[in-house]
Amino acid sequence: MENVTVDTHQKALQVNLDPSKYGTFVEIGAGQEVARWFFRVGGAAGTIAKTMSAYDMTVSDAIYGPCERYVSQQRLTAMLEREFGLLVERLGQKRGASTKFFVFADTVAAKSYSRKDMDAQGWLGVRFQTEPQGEPSQIIIHARLLDAENVQEQEALGVIGVNLLHAALYHHADPAVLLNALLDNLTAERVEVDMVKLTGPAFAGVDNRIVALQLVQRGLTKAAMFLANGEVVQPADALYKKSIIVERGSFRPVTKITLDMLECATSMFVQEPKVHGEEVTVLMEMTLKNLIEGDRIDPKDFLDRVDILGALGKTVLISNYGEYHRLAAYLFRHTKKMIGIAMGVPTLREIFDEKYYTDLEGGILESFGRLFKNDLKLYVYPLREPKTGALITAGNLRVAPNLRHLYSYLVENRLIESLRDFDERCLPIYSRDVLAKIRSGDPAWEGMVPPVVAQMIKERKLFNYGAEAKL
């Protein structure tokens, strides 16, 4: 059956005509754009207990308590908690037995007369009951408003706010439908949703890491992030003013060479004059391409990989940036500090293949111009050629003749640098060989991965470990 997008007017009217739903709207920044929809369509008296704005910081702090940032998840959470508590306290006895209460809140920074060049973004959330007198559940999202003018941003904010409330009230049982509904009557060119957090009894079986993956899969954002403990985070907050070292891979599984590459790169990165003494964020990045096996992404396989990374204490970035210059542009959107990318010789060889840049008018030169536009360096792990035993490094790698001068320039200016102090014992390890040995029952794989990884694979029978014994 083909999905039919319900227009914003119909969504708001459906909520207004539902006698079982009753709630509060509190909005800071960009006007009362969401509440306005519910007043505009009619029947709001049956839905809205209260609407409120607290634009002045002193007034806002007096109501919700002080916080470091006006537009933040901290402020949004305080708004939802206080207003939901007041709603139940004041109306619980009168109508709590037959009403499912909700609170919608947002705190948004849109373009203004004085700040026309700022990035428009904000936090939106809904706290709601699925049953009268039930424990509330909650959805929090972060959105970037991408329109060129303030009026358009306000319009987009109103639409996504209605979408969020309607999805929370009517589609909470199916997170996939809920996510798809967020951009109804909008496009990804107007609004980006780069974080969604679902909590409470309505989402008891939901893993927010899968939600983060689906945001990228469904095109709501190009990248999503979560910490080692599985907590999803908003990338701009997590990366703000941080120096970043990132390693891309499939991590299927994490091997000793994975960690040796990262440790060697990190040890050199932190000694860079522009990084020394700065706070460094380490990211393990997987692209959608890294996650696809056959023609699909297996959610269990995805969770197996990120569970291992979590056990190693790593922050994970899921992205749809195939080219490194696009990843670099994304990271530099959030920080002006130095960025390091750890990679092996095979990857470095690949990014010097011109066939990957036919979509760029300036070809490979444009790609490298974008990649090294800001303060970025590639740290390259060597390769031991299996047939000859020769050690290939960034210093002796041969590229196409027409690119040799470009390559020499990048190496001489230390924009590409060979890693030092690597562990020679790791060089023969390839993740594809480790995976094959796990599946075939060859115990040699255990010496190729960190002990904690081997323990997890065996205890949880990851990557088809033990399957050969059943044949």
C-alpha positions, 0 to 999 in steps of 0.5 A: 500500500502506498504511503499517503502524506497527510497535509499539515492542516489535516494533522493539526485538525486531527489532534484538535478533534481528538477529545482524548488528547490535551496539552500545553505548547511552550515555544522559545524563539522564532515565534509561536509557529507550532501553536499557531497551526492548532489555533489556525485550523479551528477546534483548539479549545479542545486541545490546548490547555496553555501556550506560552513563550519566555523570550527574555533569558531572565524570565526563562531562567526564573521559570525553568531554572538557569542553564548555560545555553538558551537553545539547548537540549538542557533547556528543552528538557527543563521545559518539558519536565516542568510543563508536564508536571504542572499539567498533571498537577492542575488538571490530573484530578479533573480530567486525568482519568480520561485524558492523555496529556502532552506537552510540546516544547521547542527552543530555536535560534532562527535568522534575525535582523541582527544575525542573518548569517547564523545557522538556524537550528533548534531543539523540539520535543514532546512528552506524552502519555499513551494511556490516561494516567500513564507514565509519559514517554518522550521524543527529543529531536534536533533540527537545522533550518536551511531556508535562506529567509527567516519567514521560510524558517518559521514556516518550516519550524511550524510544519515540523513541529506539527509533524512531530506532535502528530507522529508522537501521538499517533505513530509512536508504536512504529518508529520507522513511520514516526521518522518518515513523518517528520519531514512530511510536507518538507524536504531535506533541503529545508530541514535536517534532523540530525538527532532523535532520542526516544525514551519512556514506556512507548519506546521500551524496545527501541534502540536509539542507535538504530534510530540514528542509523535510520536517520542517515538511511532515510535521508533526514541527515547525512551523519549521526553520532552516539557515544560508547554508552549508546547515548545519541548526541547532537554532533554540533554539541559533541564536536564544538571547538574540539580537535578531532581524529577519525578512523573510517572502517567497517569494523567487522570486526575490530582487529589489532590493526584497527587499534594500532592505526588509531593509537599511532595516529592519535599519538602523533596528532596530540603532539601537533603544535595546533593540537597540543594541550587541546581536548581531542575527540576520537571518532570511529566512522562507518559509512552506509557503504561500510554497513551494507552486505549484499543489498541491505543493512542488517540491524543486528550486524550493525549493533554487533559492530557498535557494541564492540566499539562501545566496549572499547570506549569509542564514539561512533559516527554514522555517515553518508559521506563516501568521499573524504572531502565531504566528511571533512566539510561536515566536521569543519562545520562543527569545529575550527580546530585541527582534524586528523584522518587515520587511514591505511595505504590501500585507502590512500591509494584509492583516494588518488584514483581519479575515477572517483571524482567525475562528479566534480567539475574540477575533478581530483584537484577540486576534491583535494582543494576541499579536503585540505581547505582547512587544517587537516592532515592524513596519517597513513598506516603502512602496508606489507605487500603479501607477495614481495614483503615490501613495506609501502608507506606514504613516503614511497607510495607510487601514484599515477604519473600525472599526480606525482607532483600533487602527491609530492606537494602534499607529502612535503608540506606534511599534509600526508604523513607516514605513521611511526612506531607501528606494531609490525605484528599487526601488518599481516592482519586483514579484517576480511581474513579474521571474519573468514576464520571466525566463520570457519572455526579457525581459532587463529582469529583470536590472536588477531583481535583485542582480548575484549573483542574476542571475548565478546565474539565468543560469548555473544556468538557474533559474526556467525561464531560457532555456526560451523559446529552446527553443520 
